[in-house]
């Protein structure tokens, strides 16, 4: 029996559980999960946690006050522990799934895990969460914008350490070039790639490409959707709009969302920011907002139980993903996965999807068009129910995961 080792060290618990769920459909695979203690702890709280796979826990804090990837030495030790687990349970031609590191430590991943696994004859599949760092050949203007997004945080970091602006800019460009070179080397050495969402790009090559959902389907929540859709159609309650994820302007445009809702009667909706408040600017805007009484926020990490409870009450998920980085074909966002998992319609900027638009998905271009879309959903409940049924039908069509899993299993059988 061929073994497959799924490695998750970076906190993407739902992505990990989605991969495991898909692999469990494949015959002749013995699944091993290798995760950091923090990932394991969070995964075990989820209703998706599988208790029939081999789970290997890797201690990630040394000492307790130190975070897992605070320094190179700790990360090197972490990779050494992972390699030890894989080596002690694997044979040649077994499979390894591991995510990549989009930071200065990517060379450690290459030297201390990828290359040793390849040398042992294992076939490594790498997760691509940000195709820009692996690829080139984008339009000049887009390439410039992408570099600006990744270079500016590095420049800021160097300036905080006392370097002058001109030197910080030079060093940031060098670090970004170094990161991309390492990640491209990792991609070249891999047996194949995996992504979360069909639209995410991978390097042009004949290598295997696997597609997973970013979150498993929540059948408990999905089973209650028909009743909620009936209530929407009968205009029995105000609509609940939810933005999932940590509240951070770095990734999501909360300002446009607030601007849109502030132009609508606050008695007709509830707006939920379903994640820890981590941005002081958004906190102030919410505190001073004219619709504050209709906004629900959290000052702490939302537990899995709380998250599922609020999702079960949600009518529409808004994904105000930032333009840079360009979520969609370059980088996946968790909001679409949350919507698909629960059978909830998704409202997202129109640039996110190119080509085929998933059922139950609504687009907007700016705060004004978002406001118009929300008003239409509030005032036209038949329309809201229709979109909701589309989203639910789409989720039900993939709930068993058989179609996508069959593709994954076929590719792995030939690996």
C-alpha positions in Angstrom: 0.0 0.0 0.0 1.3 3.4 -1.0 1.6 6.0 1.8 0.9 9.7 1.4 2.2 12.2 4.0 0.3 15.5 4.2 2.4 18.1 6.0 0.9 21.3 7.4 3.0 23.6 9.6 1.6 27.0 8.8 -1.9 27.2 10.2 -4.1 26.3 7.2 -6.1 23.8 9.2 -9.2 23.8 6.9 -7.0 23.4 3.7 -5.3 20.4 5.5 -8.7 18.8 6.4 -9.9 19.3 2.8 -6.9 17.6 1.4 -7.3 14.7 3.8 -11.0 14.3 3.0 -10.3 14.1 -0.7 -7.4 11.6 -0.3 -9.6 9.3 1.9 -11.6 8.5 -1.3 -8.5 7.0 -3.0 -8.1 3.3 -2.7 -4.7 1.9 -1.8 -3.5 5.0 0.1 -2.4 5.0 3.7 -2.7 8.6 4.9 -0.3 10.2 7.4 -0.7 13.8 8.6 2.3 15.6 10.0 1.3 18.9 11.6 2.7 21.4 14.1 1.1 21.2 17.6 -0.8 24.4 17.0 -2.3 23.2 13.8 -3.2 19.8 15.4 -4.9 21.6 18.3 -7.0 23.7 16.1 -7.8 20.9 13.6 -9.0 18.7 16.5 -11.7 21.2 17.4 -13.2 21.0 14.0 -16.1 18.8 13.1 -14.1 17.8 10.0 -11.3 16.2 12.0 -10.7 12.6 10.8 -10.0 10.1 13.5 -9.1 7.3 11.1 -5.7 8.6 9.8 -2.3 8.4 11.3 -1.5 11.8 12.9 2.0 12.9 13.8 2.4 15.9 16.1 5.4 18.2 15.7 6.3 20.5 18.6 6.6 24.0 17.2 7.4 26.2 20.1 10.9 26.4 21.7 10.5 27.7 24.4 6.7 28.3 24.8 6.9 32.0 24.4 8.6 31.7 21.0 6.4 31.4 17.9 7.0 28.6 15.4 8.8 30.6 12.7 10.4 33.3 14.7 13.9 32.3 13.7 15.7 30.1 11.2 17.1 27.8 13.9 13.6 26.9 15.1 12.3 26.4 11.6 15.3 24.2 10.7 14.6 22.0 13.8 10.9 21.8 12.8 11.8 20.6 9.3 14.3 18.1 10.8 11.5 16.6 13.0 9.2 16.4 9.9 11.9 14.6 7.9 12.5 12.2 10.7 8.8 11.2 10.8 8.6 10.8 7.0 11.8 8.8 6.9 10.8 6.4 9.6 7.4 5.5 8.0 8.1 5.8 4.2 9.4 3.8 1.4 10.6 4.8 -2.1 7.8 6.2 -4.3 5.6 7.2 -1.4 3.9 10.6 -1.8 4.5 13.8 0.2 2.2 16.9 0.1 3.7 20.0 1.7 2.9 23.7 1.6 5.5 26.3 0.7 7.0 29.1 2.7 6.6 32.6 1.2 9.2 34.2 3.3 13.0 34.4 3.8 13.1 30.8 5.1 12.1 29.2 1.8 15.7 28.1 1.3 15.5 26.1 4.5 12.4 24.3 3.2 14.3 23.5 0.0 17.6 22.3 1.6 16.2 20.6 4.7 13.0 18.9 3.5 12.4 19.0 -0.3 15.9 17.9 -1.5 16.3 15.2 1.2 12.9 13.8 0.3 13.7 13.7 -3.4 17.0 12.0 -2.6 15.1 9.3 -0.8 13.0 8.6 -3.9 9.7 10.1 -2.5 7.5 12.1 -4.8 6.8 15.6 -3.5 3.8 17.7 -4.4 4.0 21.3 -3.3 1.1 23.6 -2.5 1.1 26.9 -4.4 -0.7 29.6 -2.5 0.8 32.5 -4.4 1.6 31.8 -8.0 3.3 35.2 -8.5 6.3 34.0 -6.5 6.6 30.9 -8.7 6.1 32.4 -12.1 7.1 35.2 -14.5 6.0 36.6 -17.8 3.1 38.7 -16.4 2.2 42.0 -18.1 4.7 44.7 -17.2 2.2 46.9 -15.2 1.0 43.9 -13.3 4.5 42.7 -12.5 5.2 46.2 -11.2 2.2 46.2 -9.0 2.9 42.8 -7.6 6.5 43.6 -6.8 5.3 46.8 -5.1 3.0 44.8 -2.9 5.8 42.4 -1.8 8.6 44.9 -1.8 6.9 47.6 0.3 6.4 45.4 3.5 10.1 44.4 3.2 11.2 48.0 2.8 9.2 48.9 5.9 10.8 46.1 7.9 14.3 47.3 7.0 13.5 50.9 7.8 12.3 49.9 11.2 15.7 48.4 11.7 17.3 51.7 11.0 18.3 51.4 7.4 17.9 54.5 5.2 15.0 54.5 2.6 17.2 54.1 -0.5 19.1 51.1 1.1 15.9 49.6 2.3 14.4 49.6 -1.2 17.5 48.0 -2.6 17.6 45.3 0.1 13.9 44.6 -0.4 14.3 44.0 -4.1 17.2 41.6 -3.4 15.2 39.6 -0.8 12.2 39.4 -3.1 14.4 38.1 -5.9 16.0 35.6 -3.6 12.6 34.3 -2.4 11.3 33.9 -6.0 14.5 32.0 -7.0 14.2 29.6 -4.1 10.5 28.9 -4.7 11.1 28.4 -8.4 13.8 25.9 -7.6 11.3 24.1 -5.3 8.7 24.0 -8.1 11.3 22.6 -10.6 12.2 19.8 -8.2 8.6 18.8 -7.3 6.7 15.9 -8.8 3.6 18.0 -9.1 1.6 20.9 -7.6 -1.7 21.3 -5.7 -3.9 24.4 -5.4 -7.1 25.4 -3.6 -9.4 26.5 -6.4 -9.5 25.8 -10.1 -8.6 29.4 -11.1 -5.3 29.5 -9.3 -2.4 29.4 -11.7 0.5 27.0 -11.5 3.8 27.0 -13.5 3.5 25.9 -17.1 4.8 22.4 -17.1 3.6 18.8 -17.8 3.7 18.0 -14.1 0.6 16.8 -12.3 -1.8 19.5 -11.0 -4.2 18.6 -8.2 -7.1 20.8 -7.2 -8.7 20.8 -3.7 -11.4 22.9 -2.0 -10.0 25.3 0.6 -12.6 23.9 3.1 -14.7 20.7 3.3 -18.4 20.9 2.9 -20.3 21.4 6.2 -23.2 19.0 5.8 -24.8 20.1 9.1 -25.0 23.7 8.0 -26.0 22.8 4.5 -28.9 20.7 5.8 -30.5 23.8 7.4 -30.2 26.0 4.3 -33.5 25.1 2.7 -35.4 26.3 5.8 -33.4 29.5 5.9 -34.0 30.1 2.2 -37.7 29.7 2.8 -37.5 32.3 5.5 -35.7 34.7 3.1 -38.3 34.2 0.5 -41.1 34.9 3.0 -39.4 38.1 4.2 -39.5 36.8 7.8 -36.3 38.4 9.0 -33.6 40.9 8.1 -30.7 39.5 6.0 -27.4 38.7 7.6 -24.2 39.6 5.6 -21.0 38.1 6.9 -17.3 38.8 6.1 -15.3 35.9 7.3 -11.7 36.0 8.4 -9.4 38.1 10.5 -10.3 41.8 10.2 -7.2 43.2 8.5 -7.1 45.9 5.8 -4.0 44.2 4.4 -6.1 41.5 2.9 -9.7 42.8 2.7 -11.3 46.1 1.8 -13.5 46.7 4.9 -13.7 50.4 4.1 -15.7 49.8 1.0 -18.0 47.4 2.8 -18.7 50.0 5.6 -19.2 52.7 3.0 -21.8 50.6 1.2 -23.8 49.5 4.2 -23.8 53.0 5.8 -26.1 54.1 2.9 -28.7 51.5 3.7 -31.4 51.4 6.3 -29.6 49.7 9.3 -32.9 48.0 10.4 -32.9 45.9 7.3 -29.6 44.0 7.8 -27.1 42.6 10.2 -23.4 42.9 9.2 -21.0 40.4 10.8 -17.2 40.7 10.8 -16.6 37.0 11.7 -13.0 37.2 12.8 -10.7 38.8 15.4 -10.4 42.6 15.1 -6.8 43.1 14.2 -6.9 46.5 12.5 -7.2 49.7 14.6 -8.3 51.8 11.6 -11.3 49.5 11.0 -12.0 49.4 14.7 -12.3 53.2 14.8 -14.5 53.4 11.7 -16.9 50.8 13.1 -17.0 52.5 16.5 -17.9 55.8 14.8 -20.2 54.3 12.2 -23.9 55.4 11.9 -24.8 51.7 11.6 -22.8 50.5 14.6 -25.8 48.9 16.2 -26.2 46.6 13.2 -22.6 45.4 13.1 -21.3 42.4 15.1 -17.6 42.2 15.8 -15.2 40.1 17.9 -12.2 41.2 20.0 -10.7 37.7 20.0 -10.1 34.7 17.9 -13.4 33.2 17.0 -13.8 29.6 18.1 -14.8 26.9 15.7 -18.1 26.5 17.5 -18.9 30.2 17.3 -17.8 30.4 13.7 -20.1 27.5 12.7 -23.0 29.1 14.7 -22.7 32.4 12.9 -22.3 30.8 9.5 -25.5 28.9 10.1 -27.3 32.2 10.5 -25.6 33.9 7.5 -27.5 34.6 4.3 -24.7 36.0 2.2 -20.9 36.0 2.5 -19.1 39.1 1.3 -15.5 38.7 0.2 -14.0 42.2 -0.1 -10.6 40.8 -1.2 -8.0 43.5 -1.8 -6.8 44.2 -5.3 -3.2 43.6 -4.4 -2.3 40.8 -3.9 -4.6 39.8 -6.8 -6.7 37.2 -5.2 -8.2 34.7 -7.6 -5.9 33.4 -10.2 -2.8 34.3 -8.2 -3.7 33.8 -4.6 -6.6 32.0 -2.9 -8.9 33.7 -0.4 -10.7 31.8 2.4 -14.0 33.6 1.9 -15.1 31.6 -1.2 -14.2 28.4 0.6 -16.4 29.4 3.6 -19.3 30.1 1.2 -19.0 26.9 -0.7 -18.6 24.8 2.4 -21.9 26.1 3.8 -23.9 26.5 0.6 -24.1 30.3 1.0 -24.1 32.8 -1.9 -20.8 34.7 -2.3 -20.5 38.5 -3.1 -17.1 39.2 -4.4 -15.2 41.8 -6.7 -15.7 40.9 -10.3 -12.0 40.6 -11.0 -11.7 37.6 -8.7 -13.1 35.0 -11.2 -12.0 35.1 -14.8 -14.0 32.9 -17.2 -16.5 30.6 -15.7 -18.5 32.1 -12.8 -19.7 29.7 -10.1 -23.4 29.4 -9.5 -24.6 31.5 -6.5 -21.9 34.1 -7.0 -22.6 37.8 -7.3 -20.1 40.5 -8.4 -19.5 44.1 -7.6 -16.9 46.6 -8.9 -16.9 49.3 -6.2 -18.7 50.4 -3.0 -21.5 52.0 -5.0 -22.2 48.8 -7.0 -21.9 46.8 -3.8 -24.5 49.0 -2.2 -26.9 48.5 -5.1 -26.4 44.8 -5.0 -27.2 44.7 -1.2 -30.2 46.8 -1.7 -31.5 44.6 -4.4 -31.1 41.5 -2.2 -32.8 43.2 0.7 -35.8 44.5 -1.3 -36.3 41.6 -3.7 -36.5 38.5 -1.6 -37.5 36.3 -4.5 -34.2 37.2 -6.1 -32.3 36.6 -2.8 -33.9 33.1 -2.5 -33.1 32.3 -6.1 -29.4 33.1 -5.7 -29.4 31.2 -2.4 -30.8 28.1 -4.1 -28.2 28.3 -6.8 -25.4 28.4 -4.2 -27.0 25.5 -2.2 -27.4 23.4 -5.3 -23.8 23.9 -6.3 -22.6 22.8 -2.8 -24.8 19.8 -2.8 -23.5 18.8 -6.2 -20.0 18.5 -4.8 -20.8 17.5 -1.3 -19.7 14.0 -1.6 -16.5 15.1 -3.3 -16.5 12.2 -5.6 -16.0 14.0 -8.9 -13.0 16.0 -7.7 -11.6 13.2 -5.6 -11.8 10.9 -8.7 -9.5 13.3 -10.6 -7.1 13.4 -7.7 -7.0 9.7 -7.2 -6.5 9.0 -10.9 -3.5 11.4 -11.0 -2.0 9.9 -7.9 -2.4 6.3 -9.1 -0.1 7.2 -12.0 2.4 9.2 -9.9 
